[in-house]
Every structure is written in C-alpha cells, then in structure tokens.
Amino acid sequence: MTYTSLQLATAFIQTGELDDALEALDAHLSENADDEAVRRMRASVLLRLASPEQLDRALADLQQLADVTPDDLQQQSIIYEKQGELDQAIAMMQQALSLQPQNERYAERLLQLTIAHDDLDAALALVRQQERSWRWLQWEADILVQMGNDMLATARYGLVLAMLDDLADSDHIAAIKGRVLLARAACYMRLGLTDIAREHFLAAKKIYPNDPTIDFNLGLLRYLEGDTEAGIAECRVAYMGANGLVQEQMRLTLAEQGISVEVVDA
C-alpha cells in the first residue's frame, strides 16, 4: 500500500519523528503550495525543532498565509520570543488580542511578555482591562509587588482570598490560597506589620506544613521584632533542613532585610 506524503507526515508527527515529518511535509507542499493547513502544520513542526534556521522557516510559512488567524499570530509571537525579539512578540499578541478581545489566553500571554519586557505600567493597565476575577486580581497584586506597592498589593491579595473562599474546596484551590497567603505575608513583613504577617504565614503553614520557608520566615519575624537569638535559631533550623535551591531563596530574603547570611551559615 502506497501512502501519500501527507499521510506519512501525520504518522511521523504522531510518533515524534519530526525530521521525517518535515521531509514529508516539504514534499507535499512542493506539489501543493496553496495548502495552508499543511503550511501551518509544517510551521508547527519547525517550531518544535527550533533551530535558528527552522524558526526562520516557520515564521516565513506563517507570514505567507493568505488568511491569518489569531492563532497564527500567536504562533508568530512564540517564534519571535524564541528569537529574542520581544517587541515583535508583543506586537503579534496585541494583534491577536485585538481580533479576539475576550480571549484570556491571549491576554495572559501578552501580559507575560509585557512583564518580561519590564514594562510594568503597561502590564498593570492590561490587567485592569480584564474581568475582575481572582486570577486577574492575583496578577494585579503580583505586578504591584514588583512595582514596590506592597500596601495596595495586600488589598488585592485580600480580594483574591475572599473570592477563593467562595469556591468549592479542592487541593487545587487550597494550593492557590497557600501561595496567596505567602505572598501577602511577605508584603506585610516588608511593611513592618509583623503580627498580621505571622497570621498569614501560620495560615499558609496549615496548607504547607512541611515547607521550610514558612518556618524560616516565622523565625525572621521574631528576629525583626527584637527576639534576635530565638529568631536566628529558628531561621537556622529551617535553613539547615532545606535543599540548596530553597537555601538560596532564604539567603535572598535575609539580604532583603539587611541581615548577614552568616546568621544561618554559622
């Protein structure tokens, strides 16, 4: 039985043999240059292979399409991002979102690119154009933290927690609550509001009982409140029980507070 180039390409894609799939797609398009569905398929394969030359070819395929869809623009954005062209990546997502303004997936990708471009004002403006759901409010709070506005961030995190409380309990929702509690606790700690920071760390500990960073931060709160010896002891115990990556995070936390890492390394 003889298979067509397209049938072979489809089979190769399913088995992950992308170089063979690309060869078959090239053969098909050499005889069917107007087949835009297969041109999109080839662009997808080239994007997965992702060498510089293959990324250029994928972009060329997408730019040759006569009927460009928002998803095509998103694919172009992904390619530009991989090529380090953030301005172009953002422009493509802006076009995609203009065609489908209610598409949260496009909005979130544009937001992530804008943050990566370090344009926090534009990121905040984009978030505030979205539905006031817990997801977007969480994004807003995260951006406010990056902008140094911890007080307003605590208010947004509070709205997120209230909305999450209205949802059915699940492990997924609990994990999100834990993350928000920790983020809000960190804001309060930076603001010097140690009592309310402690309340949030303890609430998060009920969700993440084995997280050494929570015990570390509880010790740090004691240190900041003036109980330096007990605070350092708690921090050190948590630090010694953490892995290397978490220890690095703890050292950064100490640095933010102007505390020498020697207090835990000793």
C-alpha positions as CSV (number, residue, x, y, z in Angstrom):
1,M,0.0,0.0,0.0
2,T,1.3,3.4,-1.0
3,Y,1.0,6.3,1.4
4,T,0.8,10.0,0.4
5,S,3.3,12.4,1.7
6,L,0.7,14.0,4.0
7,Q,-0.2,10.6,5.4
8,L,3.4,9.9,6.1
9,A,3.9,13.3,7.7
10,T,0.9,12.7,10.0
11,A,2.2,9.3,11.1
12,F,5.7,10.7,11.7
13,I,4.3,13.5,13.8
14,Q,2.3,11.1,15.9
15,T,5.4,9.0,16.6
16,G,7.6,12.1,17.2
17,E,9.8,11.6,14.2
18,L,9.9,15.2,13.4
19,D,12.8,15.3,10.8
20,D,11.0,12.6,8.8
21,A,7.7,14.5,9.2
22,L,9.3,17.7,7.9
23,E,10.7,15.9,4.8
24,A,7.2,14.6,4.0
25,L,5.6,18.0,4.6
26,D,8.2,19.6,2.3
27,A,7.3,17.0,-0.4
28,H,3.6,17.7,0.0
29,L,4.0,21.5,-0.2
30,S,6.3,21.3,-3.2
31,E,3.3,20.0,-5.1
32,N,0.5,21.7,-3.1
33,A,1.9,25.2,-2.3
34,D,-1.6,26.6,-1.6
35,D,-2.4,24.1,1.1
36,E,-2.4,26.5,4.1
37,A,-3.5,23.8,6.6
38,V,-0.3,21.8,5.8
39,R,1.8,25.0,5.8
40,R,0.5,25.6,9.3
41,M,1.4,22.0,10.2
42,R,4.9,22.5,8.8
43,A,5.3,25.7,10.8
44,S,4.3,23.8,13.9
45,V,6.9,21.1,13.2
46,L,9.6,23.6,12.5
47,L,8.8,25.4,15.7
48,R,9.2,22.2,17.7
49,L,12.5,21.5,16.1
50,A,13.5,25.1,16.8
51,S,16.9,25.6,15.4
52,P,17.5,29.2,14.3
53,E,17.1,28.2,10.6
54,Q,14.0,26.2,11.4
55,L,12.5,29.1,13.3
56,D,13.1,31.4,10.4
57,R,11.3,28.9,8.1
58,A,8.4,28.5,10.5
59,L,8.0,32.3,10.6
60,A,8.1,32.5,6.8
61,D,5.4,29.8,6.5
62,L,3.1,31.7,8.8
63,Q,3.7,35.0,7.1
64,Q,2.8,33.5,3.7
65,L,-0.7,32.6,4.8
66,A,-3.4,34.4,3.0
67,D,-5.9,34.1,5.8
68,V,-4.1,34.8,9.0
69,T,-5.9,33.8,12.2
70,P,-5.3,35.0,15.8
71,D,-3.7,31.6,16.5
72,D,-1.3,32.2,13.6
73,L,-0.4,35.5,15.2
74,Q,0.2,33.7,18.5
75,Q,2.5,31.2,16.8
76,Q,4.4,34.1,15.2
77,S,4.7,35.6,18.7
78,I,6.1,32.4,20.1
79,I,8.7,32.3,17.3
80,Y,9.7,35.9,17.9
81,E,10.1,35.3,21.6
82,K,12.4,32.3,20.9
83,Q,14.4,34.6,18.7
84,G,14.7,37.2,21.4
85,E,12.6,39.7,19.6
86,L,10.3,40.7,22.4
87,D,8.9,43.9,20.7
88,Q,7.8,41.8,17.8
89,A,6.4,39.1,20.0
90,I,4.4,41.6,21.9
91,A,3.1,43.2,18.7
92,M,1.8,39.9,17.4
93,M,-0.1,39.2,20.6
94,Q,-1.5,42.7,20.5
95,Q,-2.9,42.0,17.1
96,A,-4.2,38.6,18.1
97,L,-6.0,40.1,21.2
98,S,-7.4,42.9,19.0
99,L,-9.1,40.3,16.9
100,Q,-10.4,38.3,20.0
101,P,-10.5,40.8,22.9
102,Q,-12.2,38.3,25.2
103,N,-9.6,35.6,24.8
104,E,-8.0,35.3,28.2
105,R,-5.3,33.0,26.9
106,Y,-4.1,35.7,24.5
107,A,-4.3,38.4,27.2
108,E,-2.3,36.3,29.7
109,R,0.4,35.6,27.1
110,L,0.6,39.3,26.2
111,L,0.8,40.1,29.9
112,Q,3.7,37.7,30.5
113,L,5.6,39.1,27.5
114,T,5.0,42.7,28.7
115,I,6.3,41.8,32.2
116,A,9.3,40.1,30.6
117,H,9.9,43.3,28.7
118,D,9.9,45.1,32.1
119,D,7.0,47.4,31.1
120,L,5.1,47.1,34.4
121,D,2.9,50.1,33.7
122,A,1.6,48.6,30.5
123,A,1.2,45.2,32.3
124,L,-0.8,46.8,35.0
125,A,-3.0,48.6,32.5
126,L,-3.6,45.4,30.6
127,V,-4.6,43.5,33.8
128,R,-7.1,46.3,34.8
129,Q,-8.8,45.9,31.4
130,Q,-9.7,42.3,32.2
131,E,-12.6,40.8,34.2
132,R,-12.1,41.3,38.0
133,S,-11.7,37.6,38.7
134,W,-9.4,36.1,41.3
135,R,-6.9,35.2,38.6
136,W,-6.6,38.7,37.2
137,L,-6.6,40.2,40.7
138,Q,-3.7,37.9,41.6
139,W,-1.8,39.1,38.6
140,E,-2.5,42.7,39.6
141,A,-1.2,42.1,43.1
142,D,1.9,40.3,41.8
143,I,2.6,43.3,39.5
144,L,2.1,45.8,42.3
145,V,4.6,43.9,44.3
146,Q,7.1,44.2,41.5
147,M,6.4,47.9,41.4
148,G,7.0,48.2,45.1
149,N,3.4,49.0,46.1
150,D,3.1,46.4,48.9
151,M,0.2,48.1,50.6
152,L,-2.1,48.1,47.6
153,A,-0.9,44.6,46.8
154,T,-2.1,43.3,50.2
155,A,-5.6,44.7,49.3
156,R,-5.7,42.9,46.0
157,Y,-4.5,39.7,47.6
158,G,-7.2,40.1,50.2
159,L,-9.8,40.2,47.4
160,V,-8.3,37.1,45.9
161,L,-8.6,35.2,49.2
162,A,-12.2,36.3,49.6
163,M,-13.1,35.1,46.1
164,L,-11.3,31.8,46.7
165,D,-13.3,31.3,49.9
166,D,-16.4,31.3,47.8
167,L,-15.2,28.4,45.6
168,A,-15.6,24.7,46.4
169,D,-12.7,23.3,48.4
170,S,-10.2,21.3,46.5
171,D,-6.5,20.6,46.6
172,H,-6.0,23.0,43.7
173,I,-7.8,25.8,45.4
174,A,-6.0,25.2,48.6
175,A,-2.7,25.4,46.8
176,I,-3.6,28.7,45.3
177,K,-4.7,30.0,48.7
178,G,-1.4,29.0,50.2
179,R,0.5,30.8,47.5
180,V,-1.6,34.0,48.0
181,L,-1.2,33.8,51.8
182,L,2.5,33.6,51.5
183,A,2.7,36.5,49.0
184,R,0.5,38.6,51.2
185,A,2.5,37.7,54.3
186,A,5.7,38.8,52.6
187,C,4.1,42.1,51.7
188,Y,3.1,42.7,55.4
189,M,6.6,41.7,56.5
190,R,8.2,44.2,54.2
191,L,5.8,46.8,55.5
192,G,6.9,46.0,59.1
193,L,3.4,44.7,60.1
194,T,4.8,41.6,61.8
195,D,1.7,40.5,63.6
196,I,-0.5,40.2,60.6
197,A,2.4,38.8,58.6
198,R,2.6,36.0,61.2
199,E,-1.1,35.3,60.9
200,H,-0.7,34.7,57.2
201,F,2.4,32.6,57.5
202,L,0.6,30.4,60.1
203,A,-2.5,30.1,57.9
204,A,-0.2,29.0,55.0
205,K,1.5,26.5,57.2
206,K,-1.8,24.7,57.6
207,I,-1.7,24.1,53.9
208,Y,2.0,23.6,53.5
209,P,3.0,22.0,56.9
210,N,6.4,20.8,55.6
211,D,7.5,24.0,53.8
212,P,10.8,25.1,55.5
213,T,10.5,28.6,54.1
214,I,7.4,29.2,56.3
215,D,9.3,28.3,59.5
216,F,12.2,30.4,58.2
217,N,10.0,33.4,57.8
218,L,8.4,32.9,61.2
219,G,11.9,32.9,62.7
220,L,12.7,36.0,60.7
221,L,9.7,37.7,62.1
222,R,10.9,37.0,65.7
223,Y,14.3,38.4,64.7
224,L,12.7,41.6,63.3
225,E,10.6,42.0,66.5
226,G,13.7,42.1,68.6
227,D,13.9,38.5,69.8
228,T,17.1,38.1,67.8
229,E,18.6,35.0,69.4
230,A,15.4,32.9,69.2
231,G,14.7,34.2,65.7
232,I,18.1,33.3,64.4
233,A,17.8,29.8,65.9
234,E,14.5,29.2,64.1
235,C,15.9,30.5,60.9
236,R,19.0,28.3,61.1
237,V,17.0,25.1,61.8
238,A,14.7,25.8,58.8
239,Y,17.8,26.7,56.7
240,M,19.6,23.5,57.5
241,G,16.5,21.4,56.7
242,A,16.1,23.0,53.2
243,N,17.7,22.0,49.9
244,G,20.2,24.2,48.1
245,L,17.7,26.0,45.9
246,V,15.5,26.9,48.9
247,Q,18.5,27.9,50.9
248,E,19.4,30.4,48.1
249,Q,15.9,31.8,48.4
250,M,16.4,32.2,52.1
251,R,19.7,34.0,51.7
252,L,18.0,36.4,49.3
253,T,15.3,37.0,51.9
254,L,17.9,37.8,54.5
255,A,19.6,40.2,52.1
256,E,16.3,42.0,51.5
257,Q,16.1,42.6,55.3
258,G,19.7,43.7,55.5
259,I,20.7,40.6,57.6
260,S,24.0,38.8,57.0
261,V,23.8,35.3,55.8
262,E,26.3,34.3,58.4
263,V,23.5,34.1,61.0
264,V,22.3,30.9,59.3
265,D,25.6,29.7,57.8
266,A,27.3,29.7,61.2
